[in-house]
Amino acid sequence: MKKRRKKDHQFPQLIHRVNIRVRFSEVDAMRIAWHGNYAKYFEDGREAFGEAFGIGYYDYYRENIATPIVNLNIDYKKHLNFGDEIIVETEYIYSPAAKVIFDYRIYSAKTNELMAEGSTTQVFIQPESGELLLFEPEFYTRWKIEHGFIKK
């Protein structure tokens, strides 16, 4: 089991929550949400986070940057069923390295019980060549300054 990430209180917390309903197409023959859909719920949370905080997929696309996931971790606590309403909480985790890290928590909207938690790590690459960028793009540095992660 993954240890919970220790919070660094010198940085602001950026957290976004989005409500999602578990759809019929997301459950398996046992009538529970298929385990692979949790990664999709994380992506839904990441997309909503980007829209809320101005660092969405279109921002990367406009800058000709791709951010593939190189690490995905999911800890399943309780299963989800068809029709369950869930809250996906997405938290940005600051890193001085050229990568984007998010922690996620999935709660039952009905009981507020923790159903799953996990994290993703993304790196910056040039989409055409696949070349890994060793330094973060300027627009991302500006975003981190704007949100208080880097002092100007």
N, C-alpha and C positions, 0 to 999 in steps of 0.2 A: 504494500500500500504506500502511496506517495505521501511524504510528509507535507503538512500544510506549510505554505510559503510564509516565512516570517515577514511581517509588514515593516517597511522602512518608512518611519513617520516623517522623515525629512522631505518626502515627496508627496504631492497631492494625491488624493484618491479619485480616480475617474471610474465611475461605475454606472452602468446603464442596465435597466430591466425592461424586458419585453414579454408580453403574454402570448402564448402559442397554445393551440388545441391539437392534441394528438389525433391525427387523421386515420381513417380506416386503412388507407394505403400504406401506413407506417407500422401496422401490426403484423405479427407473424401467425403461423398456424396455432400457436398457443394463446393467441388473442392478447399478447402483450407487445409493446413497442419493440421492434427488432433492434438489437444492440447497435447496429451500424447507424441508425437514425439519430443517435445521440450526437454524433459528429455533425450531422445536419443541424440539429438544434443549436449546437455551439456556433455554427456558421450563421444561422439566423440571428443569434445574439451579437456576433461580430459585425454583421451587416447593419443591424439597428444601432449598435454603438458608433460605427463609422458615420452614419447619417446624423446622429445626435451631436457628435463632437467634431464633425468636419474632417474626417480622415477615412473616407469610404473608398470602395474599389475604384470608382471613377477618378478619384484623385491620383491614385497610383497609375491608372491607365493613361491619364492625361500627361503624366510625367514620364511615360514610357518605362515604367518599372513594374515588375511582377514580384509577388511576395508568396512563393509557395510555402506550404506547411512542411517543416522538416521534423517536427515532433508533435505527437498527439497523445495525450494521456486522458483516460477516462476511468473514474472509480464509480462503479454502479452501487447504489445503496438500496434502492427499492425499485421495483418495476413500474412502468407506466402502462396504462390501458387506453384502448380506443376511447376517445371523448374526453380524456383527462385534460384539464386546463393546467398549463404549467407556466412558471415564470423562469425565464433564462436570464440570469444575472451575469453580466460580462464586465470584468475588471481589467483595465490596462495595467500592466506591470512594467515599470520603468527599467530599462537596461541601458548602460552606457555603450554596449556593443551594437553593431549594425544588425539588429533584429527586432522583431515585434513579438511581444509575449502577452498573452491574455490568460487569465484564470476565469473559470466558469463555475457557476453553481445553478443547478436546476431544482426548483422547489415546486411542490404541489401548490397551486393557487388556492385550493380549498383548505388545506391544513397547514400550509407554510412549512411542511416537512421537507428536509433535504432528500432529494431523490437520486442525484448524481452530482459529481464534481469532476473537474479536470482542467486541462491547460493545453494551449497550443503555442508553438514557437514557429515564427515565419522569418525567412531571410529575404534580402533584396537581391534580385538578379536582373540582368538585361534580358528581356523576353526573346529577342531574336537569337542571341548567341548562347543563352543560358549561363553566361558568365556571372559568378558570384561577386557582388559588390562588397568590398572590405570596409567601406565607409558608408554611413547612411546618406541618402539623398538630401539635398538642401531643403526641399519642401517639408520633409519629415523633421529635420532639425528645427525649422521655423515653427512647426506645429508643437514640438516639445517645448520650445521657448514660450510660445503663446499660452500653453497650459501649465506653465510653472515648473517643468521638469529640469530645465536648464536655465541658468542665469545668463542674461545677455551681457 
